[in-house]
Amino acid sequence: MVQDAFPNDFKVGNATPAIFIVFLLFIIPSRLPWKDTSAEPIPSCLTWEVVHKKVPWGLILLVGGGFAMAEGASASGLSTWLQAQLQAIGLGIHPLYLMLPGTVCCSYAFMLPVSNPPNAIAFNAFYNEDHRYDESWLLFEFNLYFYNDLIN
């Protein structure tokens, strides 16, 4: 019956119930049809105009693009190839010489809007036509370079 329609390894993910509920909200009418006397059509509980205005599409595409790049690197074998190329023992180099540049890059990645989800959320919340996020980012970058020069 229903079990035969799906393969044995089929599993329902975390997003499936949420998408199903949103799909139902697009279908369920906002008013009871048998109590409505008006001739105009009854809108659904959720309309596309509301979704278009309220959903942060830029954030979804930004984070989704990062996940897609990570999955593409993993599926294509790029991450395995890069790991083999960066093996310090095989190259005869002390591991710190290869570890420190990567560590510094990871440490400074917090400055980019797509580096982690909180930065992406802040970027999406403050990014508008007057570029408030850009100004605060430039101030942060200036302070980072200034104090970094003072420390070192």
MDTraj code that builds the backbone (N, CA, C; nanometers):
import mdtraj as md
import numpy as np

residues = "MET VAL GLN ASP ALA PHE PRO ASN ASP PHE LYS VAL GLY ASN ALA THR PRO ALA ILE PHE ILE VAL PHE LEU LEU PHE ILE ILE PRO SER ARG LEU PRO TRP LYS ASP THR SER ALA GLU PRO ILE PRO SER CYS LEU THR TRP GLU VAL VAL HIS LYS LYS VAL PRO TRP GLY LEU ILE LEU LEU VAL GLY GLY GLY PHE ALA MET ALA GLU GLY ALA SER ALA SER GLY LEU SER THR TRP LEU GLN ALA GLN LEU GLN ALA ILE GLY LEU GLY ILE HIS PRO LEU TYR LEU MET LEU PRO GLY THR VAL CYS CYS SER TYR ALA PHE MET LEU PRO VAL SER ASN PRO PRO ASN ALA ILE ALA PHE ASN ALA PHE TYR ASN GLU ASP HIS ARG TYR ASP GLU SER TRP LEU LEU PHE GLU PHE ASN LEU TYR PHE TYR ASN ASP LEU ILE ASN".split()
xyz = np.array([
    [0.0835, -0.1174, 0.0000],
    [0.0000, 0.0000, 0.0000],
    [0.0889, 0.1249, 0.0000],
    [0.0844, 0.2039, 0.1073],
    [0.1667, 0.3249, 0.1106],
    [0.3140, 0.2889, 0.1213],
    [0.3460, 0.1819, 0.1953],
    [0.4844, 0.1407, 0.2123],
    [0.5470, 0.1005, 0.0791],
    [0.4674, 0.0466, -0.0113],
    [0.5197, 0.0028, -0.1401],
    [0.5515, 0.1196, -0.2327],
    [0.4941, 0.2358, -0.2069],
    [0.5161, 0.3510, -0.2939],
    [0.6532, 0.4145, -0.2725],
    [0.7122, 0.3925, -0.1564],
    [0.8400, 0.4541, -0.1245],
    [0.9462, 0.3468, -0.1050],
    [1.0709, 0.3770, -0.1377],
    [1.1776, 0.2797, -0.1134],
    [1.2001, 0.2584, 0.0363],
    [1.2702, 0.1519, 0.0691],
    [1.2924, 0.1174, 0.2098],
    [1.3776, 0.2202, 0.2832],
    [1.4679, 0.2883, 0.2121],
    [1.5550, 0.3855, 0.2786],
    [1.4963, 0.5270, 0.2790],
    [1.3691, 0.5415, 0.2439],
    [1.3040, 0.6731, 0.2411],
    [1.2783, 0.7213, 0.3833],
    [1.3246, 0.8427, 0.4139],
    [1.3033, 0.9010, 0.5456],
    [1.2486, 1.0419, 0.5286],
    [1.1617, 1.0801, 0.6187],
    [1.1060, 1.2150, 0.6179],
    [1.2030, 1.3056, 0.6925],
    [1.2445, 1.4137, 0.6276],
    [1.3378, 1.5074, 0.6898],
    [1.2674, 1.6045, 0.7827],
    [1.3452, 1.6923, 0.8431],
    [1.2906, 1.7906, 0.9367],
    [1.2053, 1.8958, 0.8672],
    [1.2372, 1.9294, 0.7442],
    [1.1652, 2.0359, 0.6752],
    [1.0329, 1.9893, 0.6158],
    [1.0134, 1.8598, 0.5993],
    [0.8931, 1.8098, 0.5331],
    [0.7647, 1.8485, 0.6064],
    [0.7527, 1.8305, 0.7383],
    [0.6287, 1.8730, 0.8047],
    [0.6045, 2.0234, 0.7949],
    [0.7107, 2.1034, 0.8030],
    [0.6946, 2.2484, 0.7939],
    [0.6454, 2.2891, 0.6556],
    [0.7026, 2.2320, 0.5513],
    [0.6589, 2.2629, 0.4152],
    [0.5152, 2.2166, 0.3940],
    [0.4795, 2.1023, 0.4503],
    [0.3432, 2.0511, 0.4385],
    [0.2431, 2.1465, 0.5044],
    [0.2772, 2.1996, 0.6222],
    [0.1878, 2.2930, 0.6910],
    [0.1741, 2.4224, 0.6115],
    [0.2840, 2.4725, 0.5570],
    [0.2770, 2.5934, 0.4745],
    [0.1919, 2.5678, 0.3508],
    [0.2061, 2.4513, 0.2906],
    [0.1244, 2.4145, 0.1753],
    [-0.0237, 2.4137, 0.2129],
    [-0.0558, 2.3591, 0.3307],
    [-0.1950, 2.3593, 0.3764],
    [-0.2466, 2.5011, 0.3993],
    [-0.1618, 2.5901, 0.4508],
    [-0.2041, 2.7285, 0.4722],
    [-0.2362, 2.7988, 0.3410],
    [-0.1729, 2.7590, 0.2325],
    [-0.2064, 2.8142, 0.1016],
    [-0.3412, 2.7622, 0.0519],
    [-0.3853, 2.6482, 0.1016],
    [-0.5092, 2.5860, 0.0537],
    [-0.6293, 2.6200, 0.1420],
    [-0.6126, 2.6189, 0.2734],
    [-0.7242, 2.6388, 0.3669],
    [-0.7772, 2.7818, 0.3537],
    [-0.9092, 2.7981, 0.3377],
    [-0.9651, 2.9338, 0.3258],
    [-0.9605, 3.0085, 0.4591],
    [-0.9536, 3.1401, 0.4514],
    [-0.9450, 3.2215, 0.5728],
    [-1.0806, 3.2371, 0.6412],
    [-1.1888, 3.2188, 0.5672],
    [-1.3234, 3.2223, 0.6249],
    [-1.3944, 3.0931, 0.5891],
    [-1.4911, 3.0553, 0.6695],
    [-1.5681, 2.9345, 0.6412],
    [-1.6538, 2.9566, 0.5168],
    [-1.6422, 2.8712, 0.4160],
    [-1.7139, 2.8965, 0.2910],
    [-1.8655, 2.8869, 0.3051],
    [-1.9146, 2.8049, 0.3949],
    [-2.0595, 2.7906, 0.4064],
    [-2.1229, 2.9030, 0.4870],
    [-2.0408, 2.9849, 0.5556],
    [-2.0944, 3.0986, 0.6305],
    [-2.0704, 3.2307, 0.5579],
    [-2.0015, 3.2255, 0.4475],
    [-1.9692, 3.3470, 0.3731],
    [-2.0789, 3.3733, 0.2707],
    [-2.1374, 3.4924, 0.2744],
    [-2.2461, 3.5259, 0.1817],
    [-2.2000, 3.6147, 0.0672],
    [-2.0763, 3.6583, 0.0683],
    [-2.0289, 3.7465, -0.0386],
    [-2.0015, 3.6665, -0.1657],
    [-2.0063, 3.7364, -0.2767],
    [-1.9851, 3.6711, -0.4060],
    [-1.8374, 3.6643, -0.4441],
    [-1.7539, 3.7407, -0.3766],
    [-1.6112, 3.7404, -0.4119],
    [-1.5432, 3.6148, -0.3574],
    [-1.4351, 3.5718, -0.4207],
    [-1.3674, 3.4498, -0.3754],
    [-1.3043, 3.4683, -0.2372],
    [-1.2999, 3.3599, -0.1628],
    [-1.2439, 3.3625, -0.0275],
    [-1.0926, 3.3441, -0.0373],
    [-1.0160, 3.4371, 0.0200],
    [-0.8697, 3.4183, 0.0153],
    [-0.8262, 3.3069, 0.1101],
    [-0.7098, 3.2529, 0.0838],
    [-0.6560, 3.1482, 0.1710],
    [-0.5942, 3.2110, 0.2956],
    [-0.5609, 3.1278, 0.3928],
    [-0.5000, 3.1780, 0.5171],
    [-0.3666, 3.2461, 0.4900],
    [-0.2946, 3.1962, 0.3929],
    [-0.1639, 3.2507, 0.3580],
    [-0.1630, 3.2823, 0.2092],
    [-0.1267, 3.4033, 0.1751],
    [-0.1208, 3.4419, 0.0338],
    [0.0245, 3.4628, -0.0076],
    [0.0466, 3.4593, -0.1373],
    [0.1819, 3.4753, -0.1873],
    [0.2355, 3.6160, -0.1607],
    [0.1479, 3.7154, -0.1573],
    [0.1925, 3.8518, -0.1289],
    [0.2541, 3.8611, 0.0106],
    [0.1917, 3.7946, 0.1080],
    [0.2447, 3.7952, 0.2448],
    [0.3791, 3.7232, 0.2494],
    [0.3868, 3.6093, 0.1833],
    [0.5124, 3.5336, 0.1812],
    [0.6220, 3.6152, 0.1139],
    [0.5881, 3.6803, 0.0045],
    [0.6867, 3.7592, -0.0695],
    [0.7403, 3.8747, 0.0153],
    [0.6539, 3.9363, 0.0960],
    [0.6967, 4.0496, 0.1782],
    [0.7708, 4.0069, 0.3045],
    [0.7306, 3.8971, 0.3666],
    [0.7801, 3.8613, 0.4995],
    [0.8989, 3.7657, 0.5010],
    [0.9164, 3.6858, 0.3981],
    [1.0242, 3.5857, 0.3989],
    [1.1557, 3.6520, 0.3571],
    [1.2629, 3.6339, 0.4341],
    [1.3925, 3.6928, 0.3981],
    [1.4618, 3.6105, 0.2888],
    [1.4259, 3.6356, 0.1645],
    [1.4767, 3.5544, 0.0538],
    [1.6273, 3.5676, 0.0389],
    [1.6816, 3.6856, 0.0644],
    [1.8262, 3.7034, 0.0533],
    [1.9022, 3.6158, 0.1506],
    [1.8527, 3.6062, 0.2723],
    [1.9164, 3.5215, 0.3730],
    [1.9078, 3.3746, 0.3341],
    [1.7926, 3.3330, 0.2839],
    [1.7759, 3.1932, 0.2432],
    [1.8724, 3.1593, 0.1299],
    [1.8838, 3.2476, 0.0319],
    [1.9752, 3.2217, -0.0797],
    [2.1212, 3.2269, -0.0354],
    [2.1538, 3.3158, 0.0571],
    [2.2913, 3.3277, 0.1057],
    [2.3357, 3.2019, 0.1795],
    [2.2559, 3.1580, 0.2755],
    [2.2909, 3.0382, 0.3525],
    [2.2800, 2.9138, 0.2652],
    [2.1761, 2.9084, 0.1818],
    [2.1609, 2.7938, 0.0913],
    [2.2759, 2.7828, -0.0070],
    [2.3271, 2.8961, -0.0541],
    [2.4425, 2.8934, -0.1432],
    [2.5662, 2.8389, -0.0748],
    [2.5843, 2.8737, 0.0528],
    [2.6967, 2.8177, 0.1286],
    [2.6847, 2.6677, 0.1457],
    [2.5635, 2.6203, 0.1771],
    [2.5423, 2.4758, 0.1894],
    [2.5631, 2.4059, 0.0555],
    [2.5183, 2.4689, -0.0528],
    [2.5348, 2.4084, -0.1851],
    [2.6821, 2.3995, -0.2234],
    [2.7597, 2.5035, -0.1912],
    [2.9029, 2.4983, -0.2208],
    [2.9718, 2.3893, -0.1407],
    [2.9344, 2.3745, -0.0137],
    [2.9947, 2.2703, 0.0694],
    [2.9581, 2.1319, 0.0175],
    [2.8334, 2.1122, -0.0202],
    [2.7910, 1.9822, -0.0726],
    [2.8565, 1.9538, -0.2076],
    [2.8710, 2.0573, -0.2902],
    [2.9375, 2.0388, -0.4192],
    [3.0838, 2.0018, -0.4037],
    [3.1520, 2.0658, -0.3087],
    [3.2927, 2.0316, -0.2841],
    [3.3058, 1.8900, -0.2312],
    [3.2115, 1.8480, -0.1495],
    [3.2161, 1.7125, -0.0951],
    [3.1812, 1.6084, -0.2012],
    [3.0765, 1.6331, -0.2793],
    [3.0320, 1.5349, -0.3793],
    [3.1297, 1.5221, -0.4955],
    [3.1950, 1.6314, -0.5328],
    [3.2874, 1.6260, -0.6460],
    [3.4236, 1.5693, -0.6087],
    [3.4505, 1.5571, -0.4804],
    [3.5797, 1.5068, -0.4367],
    [3.6819, 1.6172, -0.4167],
    [3.6396, 1.7431, -0.4322],
    [3.7320, 1.8551, -0.4148],
    [3.7869, 1.8598, -0.2727],
    [3.7030, 1.8370, -0.1740],
    [3.7508, 1.8425, -0.0355],
    [3.8511, 1.7308, -0.0071],
    [3.8294, 1.6124, -0.0637],
    [3.9247, 1.5022, -0.0456],
    [4.0561, 1.5335, -0.1154],
    [4.0478, 1.5881, -0.2364],
    [4.1683, 1.6239, -0.3109],
    [4.2463, 1.7322, -0.2370],
    [4.1752, 1.8331, -0.1856],
    [4.2412, 1.9414, -0.1137],
    [4.3066, 1.8901, 0.0140],
    [4.2418, 1.7972, 0.0794],
    [4.2998, 1.7376, 0.1996],
    [4.4289, 1.6644, 0.1657],
    [4.4289, 1.5910, 0.0556],
    [4.5500, 1.5185, 0.0160],
    [4.6624, 1.6147, -0.0220],
    [4.6271, 1.7282, -0.0827],
    [4.7287, 1.8250, -0.1228],
    [4.7898, 1.8978, -0.0034],
    [4.7153, 1.9077, 0.1040],
    [4.7623, 1.9848, 0.2188],
    [4.8216, 1.8996, 0.3303],
    [4.8494, 1.7759, 0.3038],
    [4.9086, 1.6917, 0.4076],
    [5.0530, 1.7340, 0.4320],
    [5.0771, 1.7811, 0.5521],
    [5.2096, 1.8338, 0.5847],
    [5.3137, 1.7239, 0.5942],
    [5.2775, 1.6083, 0.6421],
    [5.3754, 1.5007, 0.6592],
    [5.4272, 1.4542, 0.5240],
    [5.3384, 1.4415, 0.4281],
    [5.3796, 1.3991, 0.2944],
    [5.4665, 1.5024, 0.2251],
    [5.4487, 1.6289, 0.2600],
    [5.5284, 1.7348, 0.1991],
    [5.6610, 1.7566, 0.2703],
    [5.6753, 1.7018, 0.3897],
    [5.7986, 1.7203, 0.4649],
    [5.8102, 1.8580, 0.5269],
    [5.6987, 1.9211, 0.5548],
    [5.6966, 2.0552, 0.6137],
    [5.6355, 2.0449, 0.7530],
    [5.6819, 2.1296, 0.8430],
    [5.6232, 2.1320, 0.9764],
    [5.4753, 2.1719, 0.9646],
    [5.3856, 2.1032, 1.0351],
    [5.2414, 2.1296, 1.0205],
    [5.1993, 2.2721, 1.0545],
    [5.2738, 2.3418, 1.1400],
    [5.2361, 2.4787, 1.1748],
    [5.2410, 2.5723, 1.0544],
    [5.3318, 2.5478, 0.9616],
    [5.3412, 2.6343, 0.8443],
    [5.2154, 2.6267, 0.7585],
    [5.1493, 2.5145, 0.7591],
    [5.0253, 2.5020, 0.6833],
    [4.9025, 2.5314, 0.7683],
    [4.9141, 2.5138, 0.8984],
    [4.7990, 2.5327, 0.9856],
    [4.7743, 2.6802, 1.0171],
    [4.8783, 2.7580, 1.0347],
    [4.8614, 2.8972, 1.0749],
    [4.7876, 2.9826, 0.9714],
    [4.8189, 2.9762, 0.8422],
    [4.7402, 3.0568, 0.7479],
    [4.5921, 3.0188, 0.7462],
    [4.5635, 2.8904, 0.7545],
    [4.4235, 2.8477, 0.7598],
    [4.3539, 2.8941, 0.8859],
    [4.4264, 2.8903, 0.9974],
    [4.3698, 2.9352, 1.1244],
    [4.3411, 3.0844, 1.1213],
    [4.4332, 3.1621, 1.0670],
    [4.4126, 3.3065, 1.0582],
    [4.2948, 3.3378, 0.9664],
    [4.2848, 3.2669, 0.8545],
    [4.1716, 3.2892, 0.7634],
    [4.0395, 3.2563, 0.8311],
    [4.0358, 3.1460, 0.9049],
    [3.9125, 3.1100, 0.9768],
    [3.8818, 3.2102, 1.0868],
    [3.9845, 3.2623, 1.1510],
    [3.9623, 3.3581, 1.2591],
    [3.9091, 3.4902, 1.2062],
    [3.9527, 3.5315, 1.0879],
    [3.9058, 3.6572, 1.0310],
    [3.7824, 3.6406, 0.9443],
    [3.7316, 3.5208, 0.9309],
    [3.6124, 3.4997, 0.8485],
    [3.4886, 3.5616, 0.9111],
    [3.4922, 3.5887, 1.0411],
    [3.3754, 3.6473, 1.1064],
    [3.3428, 3.7851, 1.0510],
    [3.4363, 3.8472, 0.9799],
    [3.4138, 3.9809, 0.9273],
    [3.3232, 3.9811, 0.8053],
    [3.3039, 3.8677, 0.7421],
    [3.2247, 3.8619, 0.6200],
    [3.0784, 3.8345, 0.6523],
    [2.9859, 3.8893, 0.5733],
    [2.8437, 3.8669, 0.6025],
    [2.8016, 3.7211, 0.5915],
    [2.8658, 3.6402, 0.5087],
    [2.8210, 3.5027, 0.4908],
    [2.8978, 3.4042, 0.5765],
    [2.9835, 3.4527, 0.6666],
    [3.0700, 3.3620, 0.7425],
    [2.9931, 3.2693, 0.8348],
    [2.8886, 3.3160, 0.8953],
    [2.8073, 3.2291, 0.9808],
    [2.6638, 3.2814, 0.9818],
    [2.5680, 3.1999, 1.0228],
    [2.4274, 3.2435, 1.0185],
    [2.3963, 3.3710, 1.0969],
    [2.4532, 3.3950, 1.2170],
    [2.4211, 3.5220, 1.2831],
    [2.4640, 3.6446, 1.2020],
    [2.5788, 3.6377, 1.1371],
    [2.6200, 3.7504, 1.0527],
    [2.5262, 3.7664, 0.9343],
    [2.4830, 3.6558, 0.8762],
    [2.3905, 3.6633, 0.7633],
    [2.2572, 3.7228, 0.8066],
    [2.2107, 3.6870, 0.9255],
    [2.0848, 3.7422, 0.9755],
    [2.0997, 3.8916, 1.0017],
    [2.2116, 3.9322, 1.0626],
    [2.2344, 4.0742, 1.0877],
    [2.2468, 4.1507, 0.9568],
    [2.3153, 4.0930, 0.8599],
    [2.3293, 4.1582, 0.7299],
    [2.1932, 4.1769, 0.6650],
    [2.1087, 4.0741, 0.6719],
    [1.9774, 4.0828, 0.6099],
    [1.8873, 4.1803, 0.6850],
    [1.9014, 4.1884, 0.8168],
    [1.8164, 4.2768, 0.8955],
    [1.8524, 4.4235, 0.8738],
    [1.9801, 4.4537, 0.8583],
    [2.0226, 4.5923, 0.8487],
    [2.0513, 4.6387, 0.7068],
    [2.0504, 4.5475, 0.6114],
    [2.0837, 4.5886, 0.4752],
    [1.9620, 4.6510, 0.4098],
    [1.9729, 4.7749, 0.3761],
    [1.8671, 4.8442, 0.3034],
    [1.9319, 4.9515, 0.2178],
    [1.8520, 5.0424, 0.1703],
    [1.9036, 5.1398, 0.0738],
    [2.0019, 5.2396, 0.1342],
    [1.9941, 5.2654, 0.2637],
    [2.0877, 5.3626, 0.3197],
    [2.2180, 5.2987, 0.3673],
    [2.2345, 5.1691, 0.3509],
    [2.3606, 5.0972, 0.3734],
    [2.4158, 5.1158, 0.5151],
    [2.3298, 5.1019, 0.6152],
    [2.3756, 5.1122, 0.7538],
    [2.4736, 5.0007, 0.7881],
    [2.4494, 4.8818, 0.7347],
    [2.5382, 4.7690, 0.7648],
    [2.6769, 4.7940, 0.7079],
    [2.6849, 4.8531, 0.5896],
    [2.8146, 4.8810, 0.5286],
    [2.8959, 4.9774, 0.6138],
    [2.8297, 5.0801, 0.6661],
    [2.9008, 5.1775, 0.7480],
    [2.9519, 5.1150, 0.8773],
    [2.8690, 5.0353, 0.9423],
    [2.9143, 4.9721, 1.0663],
    [3.0245, 4.8711, 1.0382],
    [3.0161, 4.8032, 0.9245],
    [3.1201, 4.7070, 0.8881],
    [3.2523, 4.7786, 0.8636],
    [3.2491, 4.8927, 0.7937],
    [3.3721, 4.9679, 0.7683],
    [3.4328, 5.0201, 0.8985],
    [3.3493, 5.0656, 0.9901],
    [3.3991, 5.1101, 1.1197],
    [3.4641, 4.9945, 1.1945],
    [3.4022, 4.8793, 1.1903],
    [3.4577, 4.7611, 1.2555],
    [3.5912, 4.7225, 1.1922],
    [3.5984, 4.7218, 1.0602],
    [3.7225, 4.6869, 0.9904],
    [3.8347, 4.7854, 1.0248],
    [3.8018, 4.9132, 1.0271],
    [3.9023, 5.0132, 1.0611],
    [3.9562, 4.9892, 1.2020],
    [3.8668, 4.9662, 1.2972],
    [3.9104, 4.9390, 1.4347],
    [3.9937, 4.8125, 1.4423],
    [3.9547, 4.7114, 1.3679],
    [4.0295, 4.5858, 1.3696],
    [4.1720, 4.6071, 1.3201],
    [4.1892, 4.6751, 1.2086],
    [4.3231, 4.6977, 1.1549],
    [4.4042, 4.7915, 1.2440],
    [4.3393, 4.8936, 1.2979],
    [4.4088, 4.9897, 1.3833],
    [4.4615, 4.9223, 1.5097],
    [4.3753, 4.8497, 1.5804],
    [4.4179, 4.7846, 1.7039],
    [4.5097, 4.6664, 1.6772],
    [4.4955, 4.6023, 1.5643],
    [4.5858, 4.4933, 1.5290],
    [4.7274, 4.5473, 1.5089],
    [4.7391, 4.6642, 1.4461],
    [4.8713, 4.7257, 1.4300],
    [4.9289, 4.7702, 1.5643],
    [4.8439, 4.8183, 1.6548],
    [4.8929, 4.8588, 1.7863],
    [4.9424, 4.7397, 1.8677],
    [4.8722, 4.6288, 1.8573],
    [4.9102, 4.5098, 1.9342],
    [5.0383, 4.4490, 1.8798],
    [5.0484, 4.4405, 1.7501],
    [5.1651, 4.3757, 1.6892],
    [5.2675, 4.4799, 1.6618],
])
top = md.Topology()
chain = top.add_chain()
for i, resn in enumerate(residues, 1):
    res = top.add_residue(resn, chain, resSeq=i)
    for name in ("N", "CA", "C"):
        top.add_atom(name, md.element.get_by_symbol(name[0]), res)
traj = md.Trajectory(xyz[None], top)
